[in-house]
């Protein structure tokens, strides 16, 4: 499944109302570590087989969402389960570390 661009307009439907876990990558174009983790997040999205979703929030375009979830540093990865943040990770992580958050 492809990675979804998440905005304040679709956040509730894509993330909060999802019946599967959702990995959300809070990032920005100018962020070097974000550019390092982005291809890994894309790979994880491609491997989902419907068991989870992956979305990306550009914090420059969606500052309300970043503020709502107290994102102070990027990249911040959050896994939402049942409409609530279940796990959070800040900074570059390995693919295995990120996938383990979804488990």
C-alpha distances in whole Angstrom, upper triangle without the diagonal:
4,7,9,13,15,18,21,21,17,17,19,16,13,15,18,17,14,15,13,13,12,12,14,15,19,20,22,23,26,25,25,24,21,20,21,18,15,14,14,12,10,10,9,6,5,7,6,6,7,10,9,7,8,11,13,17,19,23,25,23,23,26,26,23,24,28,26,25,28,26,28,27,24,21,21,18,18,16,17,18,20,20,22,21,21,21,22,22,24,24,22,21,20,17,18,20,17,15,18,18,15,17
4,6,10,12,16,19,19,16,16,18,16,13,14,18,18,15,17,15,15,12,12,13,14,17,17,19,19,23,22,23,21,18,18,18,16,13,12,13,10,8,9,9,6,6,9,9,10,10,13,11,8,8,9,11,14,16,20,22,20,20,23,24,21,22,26,25,23,26,24,26,25,22,19,19,17,17,17,17,19,21,20,22,21,22,21,21,21,23,22,21,20,20,17,19,20,17,16,19,19,16,19
4,7,9,13,16,16,14,13,16,15,11,12,16,17,14,16,14,13,10,10,10,10,13,13,16,16,20,19,20,18,15,15,16,14,10,11,11,8,6,9,9,5,7,10,10,12,12,13,11,7,5,5,7,11,13,16,18,17,17,20,21,18,18,22,21,20,22,20,23,21,18,16,16,14,14,14,15,17,19,18,20,18,19,19,18,18,19,19,18,18,18,15,18,18,15,15,18,17,15,18
4,6,9,13,13,10,10,13,12,8,10,14,15,13,16,14,14,10,10,9,10,12,13,15,16,20,19,21,20,16,17,18,16,13,14,14,11,10,13,12,9,11,14,12,14,13,15,12,8,6,5,6,9,11,15,17,15,14,17,18,15,17,20,19,18,21,19,22,21,18,16,16,14,14,14,14,17,18,17,18,18,19,19,19,19,20,21,20,20,21,18,21,21,17,17,20,18,17,20
4,7,10,11,9,9,13,12,9,11,14,16,15,18,17,16,12,12,10,10,11,11,12,14,17,17,19,19,15,16,18,16,13,14,16,12,11,15,15,12,14,17,16,18,17,18,15,11,9,6,5,6,8,12,13,11,11,14,15,13,14,18,17,17,19,17,20,19,16,15,15,14,15,15,16,18,20,18,19,18,20,20,19,19,19,20,20,21,22,20,23,22,18,19,22,20,19,22
4,7,8,6,6,9,10,7,8,11,13,13,16,16,15,11,11,8,9,10,11,13,15,18,18,20,20,16,17,20,17,14,17,17,14,14,17,16,14,16,19,17,19,17,18,15,11,9,6,6,5,8,10,12,10,9,12,12,9,11,15,14,14,17,15,18,18,16,15,14,13,13,14,13,16,17,15,16,15,18,18,17,18,18,20,20,21,23,21,23,22,19,20,22,19,18,22
4,5,5,6,9,10,9,10,12,14,15,19,19,18,14,14,11,12,11,12,13,15,18,19,22,21,18,19,22,20,17,20,21,17,17,21,20,17,20,23,21,23,21,22,18,15,13,9,9,6,8,10,11,8,6,10,9,8,10,13,12,13,16,15,18,18,17,16,16,15,15,16,15,18,19,16,17,17,20,20,19,20,20,21,22,24,26,24,27,25,22,23,25,22,21,25
4,6,5,8,10,10,11,11,14,15,19,19,18,15,16,13,14,13,15,16,18,21,21,24,24,20,22,25,22,20,23,24,20,21,24,23,20,23,25,23,25,23,23,20,17,16,12,12,9,11,11,12,10,7,9,7,6,10,12,10,12,15,15,18,19,18,18,17,17,16,17,15,18,18,15,16,16,20,20,19,21,21,23,25,26,28,27,29,27,24,25,27,23,23,26
4,6,8,9,10,11,12,13,15,19,19,19,16,18,15,17,16,18,18,20,23,24,27,26,23,24,27,25,22,25,25,22,22,25,24,21,24,26,23,25,22,23,20,17,16,13,13,12,13,14,15,12,10,13,11,10,14,15,14,16,19,18,22,23,21,21,20,20,18,19,17,19,19,16,18,18,22,23,22,24,24,26,27,28,30,29,31,29,26,27,29,25,24,27
4,6,5,6,8,10,10,11,15,16,16,13,15,13,15,15,17,18,21,24,24,26,26,22,23,26,23,20,23,23,19,19,22,21,18,20,22,20,21,19,20,17,14,13,11,12,11,13,15,16,13,11,14,13,11,14,16,15,16,19,19,22,23,21,20,19,18,17,17,15,17,16,13,16,17,20,21,21,23,23,25,26,26,28,26,28,27,23,24,26,23,21,24
4,6,5,5,7,9,10,14,14,14,11,12,10,13,12,15,17,20,23,22,25,24,20,22,24,21,19,22,22,18,18,21,20,17,20,22,19,21,18,19,15,12,12,9,10,9,12,13,16,13,10,13,11,8,12,14,12,12,16,15,19,20,19,18,16,15,13,13,11,14,14,10,12,13,16,17,17,19,20,22,23,24,26,24,26,24,21,21,23,20,18,22
4,6,6,5,6,8,12,13,13,12,14,12,15,16,19,21,24,26,26,28,27,24,26,27,24,22,25,24,21,21,24,22,19,22,23,20,22,18,19,16,13,14,12,14,13,16,17,19,17,14,16,13,11,14,15,13,13,17,18,21,23,21,21,19,17,15,14,11,13,12,8,11,13,16,18,18,21,22,25,26,26,28,26,27,26,22,23,24,21,19,22
4,6,6,5,7,10,12,13,11,14,13,16,17,20,22,25,28,27,30,28,25,26,28,25,23,24,24,20,20,23,21,18,20,21,18,19,16,17,14,12,13,12,14,14,17,19,21,18,16,18,16,14,17,19,16,17,20,20,24,25,23,23,21,19,16,15,13,13,12,10,13,15,18,20,20,23,24,26,27,27,28,26,27,26,23,22,24,21,19,22
4,6,6,6,10,10,10,8,11,10,13,15,17,20,22,25,24,26,25,21,23,24,21,19,21,20,17,17,19,17,14,17,18,15,16,13,14,11,8,9,8,11,12,15,17,19,17,15,18,16,13,16,18,16,16,19,19,22,23,21,20,18,16,14,13,11,12,12,10,13,14,16,17,18,20,22,23,24,24,25,22,24,23,19,19,21,18,16,19
4,6,5,9,9,8,6,9,8,12,13,16,19,22,25,23,25,24,20,22,23,20,19,21,20,16,17,19,16,14,17,18,15,17,14,14,10,8,9,8,11,11,15,16,19,17,15,17,15,12,14,16,14,13,16,16,20,20,19,18,15,13,11,9,7,9,9,7,9,10,12,14,15,17,19,21,22,21,23,21,22,21,17,17,19,16,14,17
4,6,9,10,9,9,11,11,15,15,19,22,25,27,26,28,26,23,26,27,23,22,24,23,19,20,22,20,18,21,21,18,20,16,16,13,11,13,12,14,14,18,18,21,19,16,18,15,12,15,16,13,13,16,17,21,22,21,20,17,15,12,11,7,8,7,4,7,9,12,14,15,19,21,23,24,24,25,24,24,23,20,19,20,17,15,18
4,7,9,10,10,13,14,17,19,22,25,27,30,29,31,29,26,28,29,26,24,26,25,21,22,23,21,18,21,21,18,19,15,15,13,12,14,13,16,17,20,21,24,22,19,21,19,16,18,20,17,16,20,21,25,26,24,23,21,18,15,13,10,9,7,6,10,12,14,17,19,22,24,26,27,26,28,25,26,25,22,21,22,19,17,19
4,5,7,7,11,12,16,18,21,24,27,30,28,30,28,25,26,27,24,22,23,22,18,19,20,17,15,18,18,14,15,11,11,9,8,11,12,15,16,20,21,24,22,20,22,20,17,19,21,18,17,21,21,25,25,24,22,20,17,14,12,9,8,7,7,10,12,13,16,18,20,23,25,25,24,25,23,23,22,19,18,19,17,14,16
4,7,9,13,15,19,21,24,27,30,33,31,32,30,27,29,29,25,24,25,23,20,21,21,18,16,18,18,14,14,10,9,9,10,13,14,18,20,23,25,28,26,24,26,24,20,22,24,21,20,24,24,28,28,26,25,22,19,16,13,10,8,7,9,12,14,14,17,19,22,25,27,27,25,26,23,23,22,20,18,19,17,13,15
4,6,10,13,16,19,22,25,28,30,29,30,27,24,26,26,22,21,22,20,17,18,18,15,13,15,14,11,11,8,6,5,7,10,13,16,18,22,23,27,25,23,25,24,20,22,24,21,19,23,22,26,26,24,22,20,16,14,10,9,7,8,10,12,13,12,14,17,19,22,24,24,22,22,19,19,19,16,14,15,13,10,11
4,7,10,13,16,19,23,25,28,26,27,24,21,23,23,19,19,20,17,14,16,16,13,12,15,14,10,12,10,8,5,6,9,11,14,16,20,21,24,24,21,23,22,18,19,21,19,17,20,19,23,22,21,19,16,13,10,7,6,5,7,9,10,10,9,11,13,15,18,20,20,19,19,17,16,16,13,11,12,10,7,9
4,6,10,13,16,19,22,24,22,24,21,18,20,20,17,16,17,15,12,13,14,11,10,13,13,10,13,11,9,6,5,6,7,10,12,16,17,21,20,18,19,19,15,16,19,17,14,18,17,20,20,18,16,14,10,8,5,5,7,9,9,10,9,10,10,12,14,16,18,18,17,18,16,16,15,12,11,13,10,8,11
4,7,10,13,16,19,21,19,20,17,15,17,17,13,12,14,12,9,11,12,9,9,12,13,11,14,12,11,8,6,5,6,8,11,14,15,19,19,17,18,18,14,15,18,16,14,16,15,18,17,14,12,10,7,6,4,7,9,12,12,12,10,10,9,10,11,13,14,14,13,14,12,14,12,9,9,11,8,7,11
4,6,9,13,16,18,16,18,16,13,15,16,12,11,14,13,9,11,14,11,10,14,15,13,17,15,15,11,8,6,5,5,7,10,12,15,15,13,14,15,11,11,14,13,11,14,12,15,14,12,10,8,6,5,6,8,11,14,12,12,10,11,10,9,10,12,13,14,14,16,14,16,14,11,12,14,11,11,15
4,6,10,12,15,13,14,12,9,11,12,9,8,11,11,8,10,13,11,11,15,16,15,19,18,17,14,11,8,6,5,6,8,10,13,13,12,14,15,12,11,14,14,12,13,11,13,12,9,7,6,5,7,9,11,15,18,16,15,12,14,12,10,10,10,11,11,12,14,13,15,14,11,13,15,12,13,17
4,7,11,13,11,13,11,8,11,13,11,10,14,14,11,13,16,15,15,18,20,19,22,21,21,17,14,11,9,6,5,6,6,10,11,9,10,12,9,7,11,12,10,11,8,10,9,6,6,5,6,8,11,13,17,19,17,16,13,15,13,11,10,10,10,12,14,16,16,19,17,14,16,18,15,16,20
4,7,9,7,10,9,6,8,11,9,8,12,13,11,13,16,16,16,19,21,20,24,23,23,20,17,13,11,7,6,5,6,8,10,10,11,13,12,9,13,15,13,13,10,11,9,6,5,7,9,11,15,16,20,23,20,19,17,19,17,14,12,11,10,11,14,16,17,19,18,15,18,20,18,19,22
4,6,5,9,10,7,8,12,11,10,14,15,14,15,18,19,18,21,23,23,27,26,26,23,20,16,13,10,8,5,6,6,9,10,11,14,13,11,14,17,16,15,12,12,10,8,8,10,13,15,18,20,24,26,24,23,20,22,20,17,16,14,13,14,17,19,19,23,21,19,21,24,22,22,26
4,6,8,10,8,7,11,12,10,13,16,15,15,18,20,19,21,24,24,28,27,28,25,22,18,15,12,11,8,9,8,10,13,14,17,16,15,18,20,19,19,16,16,14,11,11,14,16,18,21,23,27,29,27,26,24,26,24,21,19,16,15,15,18,20,20,24,23,20,23,26,24,25,28
4,6,9,8,8,12,13,12,15,18,17,18,21,22,22,24,27,27,31,31,31,28,25,21,19,15,14,10,11,10,12,15,15,19,18,16,18,21,20,19,16,15,13,10,11,14,17,20,23,25,29,32,29,28,25,27,25,21,19,16,14,15,18,21,22,25,24,22,25,27,25,27,30
4,6,5,7,9,10,11,14,15,15,17,19,20,20,23,25,25,29,29,29,26,23,19,17,14,13,11,11,11,14,15,15,19,18,15,18,20,19,18,14,13,10,7,8,11,14,17,21,23,27,30,27,26,23,24,22,18,16,13,11,11,15,17,19,22,20,19,22,24,22,24,27
4,5,5,7,9,10,12,14,15,16,18,20,21,22,24,25,29,30,29,26,24,20,19,16,16,14,14,15,17,19,19,22,21,18,21,23,22,20,17,16,12,10,9,13,15,19,22,25,28,31,29,28,25,26,23,19,16,14,10,10,14,16,17,20,19,18,21,23,22,24,27
4,5,5,6,9,11,12,12,15,16,17,19,21,22,23,27,27,27,24,22,18,17,15,15,14,14,15,18,19,19,22,20,17,20,22,20,19,15,14,11,8,7,10,12,16,19,22,25,29,27,25,22,23,19,16,13,10,7,6,10,12,14,17,16,15,18,20,19,21,24
4,5,5,6,9,10,10,12,14,15,16,18,20,21,24,25,24,21,19,15,14,11,11,10,11,13,15,16,16,19,17,15,18,20,18,17,14,14,10,7,5,9,10,14,17,20,23,26,24,23,20,21,18,15,13,10,8,7,10,13,14,17,16,14,17,19,18,19,23
4,6,5,7,10,10,11,13,15,16,17,19,21,24,25,25,22,20,16,15,12,13,12,14,15,16,18,19,22,20,18,21,23,21,21,17,17,14,11,9,12,13,17,19,22,25,29,27,26,23,24,21,18,16,14,11,10,12,14,14,18,17,15,18,21,20,21,24
4,6,7,8,10,11,12,14,16,17,18,20,24,25,25,22,20,17,16,14,16,15,16,18,20,21,21,24,22,20,23,25,22,22,18,18,15,11,9,13,13,17,19,22,25,29,28,26,23,23,20,18,15,13,10,7,9,10,11,15,15,13,16,19,18,20,23
4,6,5,6,9,10,11,12,14,16,17,21,21,21,18,17,13,13,12,14,14,15,17,19,19,20,22,20,18,21,22,20,20,16,17,14,10,8,10,10,13,15,19,22,25,24,23,20,20,17,15,12,11,8,6,7,8,9,12,12,10,13,15,15,16,19
4,5,5,6,9,10,11,12,14,16,19,20,20,17,15,11,11,9,11,12,14,16,17,17,19,21,19,17,21,22,20,20,17,18,15,11,9,11,11,14,15,18,21,24,23,23,20,21,18,16,14,13,11,9,11,11,11,14,14,12,14,17,16,17,20
4,5,5,6,9,10,10,12,14,18,19,20,17,15,12,13,12,15,15,18,19,20,21,23,25,22,21,25,25,23,24,21,22,19,15,13,15,13,16,17,20,23,26,25,25,23,23,20,19,17,16,14,11,12,11,10,13,14,12,14,17,17,17,20
4,5,5,6,9,10,11,13,16,18,17,15,14,11,13,12,15,16,19,21,22,22,23,25,22,21,25,25,22,23,20,21,18,15,12,13,12,15,15,18,21,24,24,23,21,20,18,16,14,15,13,10,9,8,6,10,11,9,10,13,14,14,17
4,5,5,6,9,10,11,14,15,15,12,11,8,9,9,12,14,16,19,19,19,21,22,19,18,22,22,19,21,18,20,17,14,11,12,9,12,12,15,18,21,20,20,17,18,15,14,13,14,13,11,10,10,8,11,11,8,9,13,12,12,15
4,5,5,6,9,10,13,14,15,13,11,8,9,10,13,15,18,20,19,20,22,24,21,20,24,24,22,23,20,22,20,17,14,15,13,15,15,17,20,22,22,22,20,20,19,18,17,17,16,14,14,13,10,13,15,12,12,16,15,15,18
4,5,5,6,9,12,14,14,13,12,10,12,13,17,18,21,23,23,23,26,27,24,23,27,27,24,26,23,25,22,19,16,17,15,16,16,19,20,23,23,24,22,21,19,19,18,19,17,15,13,12,9,11,13,11,10,14,15,14,16
4,5,5,6,10,11,11,10,9,8,11,12,16,18,21,23,23,23,25,26,22,22,25,25,22,24,22,24,22,18,16,16,12,14,13,15,17,20,20,20,19,18,16,16,15,17,17,14,12,11,8,10,11,8,7,11,12,10,13
4,5,5,9,9,10,8,7,5,8,10,14,17,20,22,21,21,23,24,21,21,25,24,22,24,21,24,22,19,16,16,13,14,13,15,16,19,19,20,18,18,17,17,17,19,18,17,15,14,11,13,14,11,10,14,13,11,14
4,6,8,10,11,11,10,9,12,14,17,19,23,25,24,24,27,27,24,25,28,27,25,28,25,28,26,22,19,20,17,18,17,18,19,22,22,23,22,22,21,21,20,22,21,19,18,16,13,15,17,14,12,16,16,14,16
4,6,9,9,9,10,10,13,16,20,22,25,27,27,26,29,29,26,26,29,29,26,28,26,29,27,23,21,20,17,18,16,18,18,21,22,23,22,21,20,20,20,22,22,19,17,15,12,13,15,13,10,14,15,12,14
4,5,6,6,7,8,12,15,18,21,24,27,26,25,27,27,24,24,28,26,24,27,25,28,26,23,21,20,16,16,14,15,15,18,19,20,19,18,18,19,19,22,22,20,18,17,13,14,15,13,10,13,13,10,12
4,6,8,9,11,15,18,21,24,27,30,29,28,30,30,27,28,31,29,27,30,28,31,30,27,24,23,20,19,17,17,17,19,20,22,22,21,21,22,23,25,26,24,22,20,16,17,19,16,13,16,17,13,14
4,5,7,10,13,17,20,23,26,29,27,26,28,28,24,26,29,27,25,28,27,30,29,26,24,23,19,18,15,15,14,16,17,19,19,19,20,21,22,25,26,25,23,22,18,18,20,17,14,16,16,13,14
4,7,10,14,17,20,24,26,29,28,26,28,28,24,25,28,26,24,27,26,29,28,26,23,21,18,16,13,13,12,14,16,17,17,16,17,19,20,23,24,23,21,20,17,16,17,15,12,13,13,9,10
4,7,10,14,17,20,22,25,24,23,25,24,20,21,24,22,20,23,22,25,24,22,20,18,14,13,10,10,10,12,13,14,14,14,14,16,17,20,21,21,19,18,15,15,16,13,10,12,11,8,10
4,7,10,13,17,19,22,21,19,22,21,18,19,22,20,18,21,20,23,22,20,18,16,13,12,10,10,11,13,13,14,14,14,15,16,17,19,20,20,18,18,15,16,17,13,12,14,13,10,13
4,7,10,14,16,19,18,17,19,19,16,17,20,19,17,19,17,21,19,17,14,13,10,10,9,10,12,15,14,15,14,14,14,14,15,16,17,16,16,16,13,15,15,11,11,14,12,10,14
4,7,10,13,15,14,13,16,16,13,14,17,16,15,17,15,18,18,15,13,12,10,10,10,11,14,16,14,15,14,15,15,14,15,16,17,17,17,18,16,18,17,13,14,17,14,13,17
4,7,9,12,11,10,13,14,11,11,15,15,14,16,13,16,15,12,10,10,9,10,12,13,16,18,16,16,15,17,16,14,14,14,15,15,16,17,16,19,18,14,16,18,16,15,19
4,6,9,8,7,9,10,8,8,12,12,11,13,11,14,13,11,10,10,10,11,13,14,17,19,16,16,15,17,16,14,15,14,15,16,17,20,19,21,20,16,18,21,18,18,22
4,5,5,6,8,11,9,9,12,14,13,14,11,13,13,10,10,11,12,14,16,17,21,23,20,20,18,20,19,17,16,15,15,16,18,21,20,23,22,19,21,23,21,21,25
4,5,5,5,8,7,6,9,11,11,11,9,10,10,9,10,10,12,14,17,17,21,23,20,19,17,20,19,16,16,14,15,17,19,22,22,25,23,20,22,24,21,22,26
4,6,6,9,10,9,11,14,14,14,12,12,12,11,12,14,16,17,20,21,25,26,23,23,21,24,22,20,19,17,17,19,22,25,25,28,26,23,26,28,25,26,29
4,6,9,9,10,12,14,15,16,14,15,15,14,15,15,17,18,20,21,24,25,22,22,21,24,23,21,21,19,20,21,24,26,26,29,27,24,26,28,26,26,29
4,5,6,7,9,10,12,13,11,13,14,13,14,14,15,15,18,18,21,22,19,19,18,21,21,18,19,18,19,21,23,26,25,28,26,23,25,27,24,24,27
4,5,5,6,8,10,10,9,11,13,12,14,14,16,16,19,19,22,23,20,19,18,21,20,18,19,17,19,21,23,26,26,29,26,23,26,27,24,25,28
4,5,5,6,9,10,10,12,15,15,16,15,16,16,18,17,20,21,17,17,16,20,20,18,19,19,21,23,25,28,28,30,27,24,26,28,24,25,28
4,5,5,6,8,8,12,13,13,14,12,13,12,14,14,17,18,14,14,13,16,16,15,16,16,18,20,22,25,24,26,24,21,23,24,21,21,24
4,6,5,6,5,8,10,10,11,10,11,11,14,14,18,19,16,15,13,16,15,13,14,13,15,18,20,23,23,25,22,19,22,23,20,20,24
4,5,5,6,8,11,12,14,12,14,14,17,16,19,20,17,15,14,17,17,15,16,15,18,21,22,26,26,28,25,22,25,26,22,23,26
4,6,8,11,14,15,16,13,14,13,15,14,17,17,14,12,11,15,16,14,16,16,19,22,23,26,26,27,25,22,24,25,21,21,24
4,6,9,11,12,13,10,11,9,12,11,14,16,13,10,9,12,12,10,13,13,16,19,20,23,23,24,21,19,21,21,17,18,21
4,6,9,11,13,10,12,11,14,14,18,19,16,14,11,14,13,11,12,12,15,18,19,23,24,25,22,20,22,22,19,20,23
4,6,7,9,7,9,10,13,14,18,20,17,15,12,15,13,10,10,9,12,15,17,20,21,22,19,17,20,21,18,19,22
4,7,9,8,12,13,16,18,21,23,21,18,15,17,16,12,12,9,11,15,17,21,22,24,21,19,22,23,20,22,25
4,6,7,10,12,16,18,22,24,22,20,16,18,15,12,10,7,8,11,14,18,19,21,18,17,20,21,18,21,24
3,5,8,11,15,17,21,24,22,20,16,18,15,11,10,6,6,9,12,15,17,19,17,15,18,19,17,19,22
4,6,10,13,16,20,23,21,19,16,17,14,11,8,6,5,7,10,13,14,16,14,12,16,17,15,17,20
4,7,10,13,16,19,17,15,12,13,10,7,6,4,6,9,10,13,14,16,13,11,14,15,13,15,18
4,7,10,13,17,15,14,10,11,8,6,5,6,8,9,9,12,12,13,11,8,11,12,9,11,14
4,6,10,13,12,10,6,7,6,4,6,9,11,13,12,15,14,15,12,10,11,12,8,9,13
4,7,10,10,8,6,6,5,7,9,12,14,15,14,15,14,14,12,9,10,10,7,7,10
4,7,6,5,4,5,7,9,12,15,18,19,18,19,18,18,16,13,13,13,10,9,12
4,5,5,6,6,9,12,15,18,21,22,20,21,19,19,17,15,14,14,11,9,11
4,6,8,9,12,15,18,21,24,25,24,25,23,23,21,19,18,17,15,13,14
4,7,9,12,14,17,20,23,24,23,25,23,23,22,19,19,19,15,14,16
4,6,9,11,15,17,21,22,22,23,22,22,20,18,18,17,14,13,15
4,6,7,11,14,17,19,18,20,20,19,17,15,15,15,11,11,14
4,7,11,14,17,18,17,19,18,17,15,13,13,12,9,9,11
4,7,10,14,15,13,15,15,15,12,10,11,10,6,8,10
4,7,10,12,11,14,15,15,11,10,12,12,8,11,13
4,7,9,8,11,12,13,9,8,12,11,9,12,14
4,7,8,12,14,15,12,11,14,15,12,15,18
4,6,10,12,14,12,11,15,15,14,17,19
4,7,9,12,10,9,13,14,14,16,19
4,7,8,6,6,10,11,11,13,16
4,5,5,6,9,10,11,13,15
4,5,5,6,9,10,11,13
4,5,5,6,9,10,11
4,6,5,7,9,10
4,5,5,7,10
4,5,5,7
4,5,5
4,6
4
